[in-house]
Amino acid sequence: MASPNITSYFVYGTLKTAHLRAGLWPRKPVKIEAGVIQADLFDLGPYPAAVTGDGWLLGEIWSFSEVDMQPTVEMLDRIEGYSPAGTDNEYTREIVSVEFEGATDQPRSINAFAYFYARKKRLSISRRIEPSQKFLGRFAAAWPDSLSRVPTTFSEE
């Protein structure tokens, strides 16, 4: 069940605007804006995987009304292969602090849900995406990068 005070998601891959799964969000967000979290990013081929780490990861913050959050959590858990009671999840859903540029010139932060890759042994054969884009005065990794293979259809995943 979703936490009642979390009404945002941080996404960094196929769920971002203009990517393959952008049309699968079950509810319309109140707003979408850029943000960064502290994490390392890996390219698994057709999609990326974030894990806790020392790097910075650039993505999008999708914010929802409270009434729309529970259906959104349920749908995204299915998409990301996460079950709170599961033992063989592909991803885990965690609460992260996301930094973004607010209405003022000062960076701000909010708590949001994000998915982190649970099958870390597979990362040893995956390419790490190095930080290359500057955001909030930091270099942040972003997917896709110039070496990523971005799927345009679900059959390419």
N, C-alpha and C positions, 0 to 999 in steps of 0.2 A: 504494500500500500504506500502511496506517496506521502511524503512529509507535508503537513499542511502549510508550513511556512516557505517551502521551496516551490517557486512558480516559474522557474527557468531551466533550460537545458543548454549546456555547452556542447556543440558538435564540431567535429574537425574533419569529417570525411564525406561519405556518400549522402548523408542527410543535409548537407549544406545547401544553401540556395543554388539553383542551377545545376545541381548534381543529380545522379541517378535516382536517389530515394527522396528527393525534396518533395515530391508529390504524395508521399505516403504518410505525411503528418496527418493525424486524424482531426485536428482542430487548427483553426487559423490563429497565428500568434498575434499578440498585442503589438510587439515590435521585434525586430531582428537587428542586432548590432555586433560589431567586431569586438573580440576580447582575447585575452591570453590567459593560459594556466601554466603552472609549472609541471612539465611532463616531458618525456622523450617520445619521439614519433618514429614508427617503423613502417615500411612499405611492404605489405603482404601480397602485392600483385594487384588484384582488383579493388582492394580497399586498404586503408591504413589501420594501424593499431597504436594506441597510446599506452604508455606505462608510466608509473611514477618515476621521476628522475630529476636531474638538475637543469635540464633545458627548459625552453619556453615554447609553447605550442599556440599557434594562431588559429582561431576558429570563430564561430558565430555563437552568439547568445540569443536563443529563441525564448521570449518571455510570453507567458500565457495568463489568462484570468484564472482565478482559483477553481472555478467550476469546470474549466477545460483541462486542468492538470491531470486528474486521475485517468481519463480516457487516453491522454497522451502518454502517460507512463506505461499503461498496459500495452499499448500498441508498440512503443519503442522497445520495451522489454522483449517482445516477440521478435521484432526485427533484428535486434542485437544478440539474440540467443541467450537471454538472461532470464533465469527463474530464481527468485529469492530463496526457494527451498532446494534448488538444484545443486548437484555436485559436479556436473560436467559442463558448466557454462563456458561459452566462448568469450563473453565479456562479463564484467561485473559493473553494477551501477553504483557510483559513489557520489558523495557531495564534495564539490571542489569550490575553492575561492577563485572567482574569475575577475581579472582586472580589465577595465575598459575606460575609454574616455567619456566622461559624463558631460553634463550640460555646461560645466565650467571647464577651465583648462586643466584642472587637476584630475589625475587618474582616480577612478573609484573602483570599488569591488563589490560583488554580490556572491551569494552562495547559489550554486546551480548543480543539477545532476549532470554527470558525464559518464561515459562508458570507457572502462579500461580493459585492456586485453588480459584474459585470465590464463591463456596457454603460453606462458613465457618461454618454455623450452623451444617452441617453434621460432622464436625471435632470433635464435642463434644462426639461422640460415636466411634471415631477412635483412634487407638493406635499411640502415638507419637514415632517416631524412635529417640532414643537417640544417641548423638554423641559418636562414639567409635573408629574411625579410625583417625590416625594422618596424616595431610597433611599441608604443609607450617607452621609447628610448632603449628598447632591448631588441636583440636579434631573436626571431622566433621561427620555428619550423612550420611549414604549411604544406598541406597535401591538396592537390597534386603538385609535385615539383617537376622539373624538366625530365626526370628519369622515370616518373610514375606511368603506369599503364592504367589509364582511367576508363572504366567500363561505360559504354553508352547504352547497353541493353542488359537486362538481368541474366541473359544466357551467357554473357561474357564474364560473369563473376565466378 
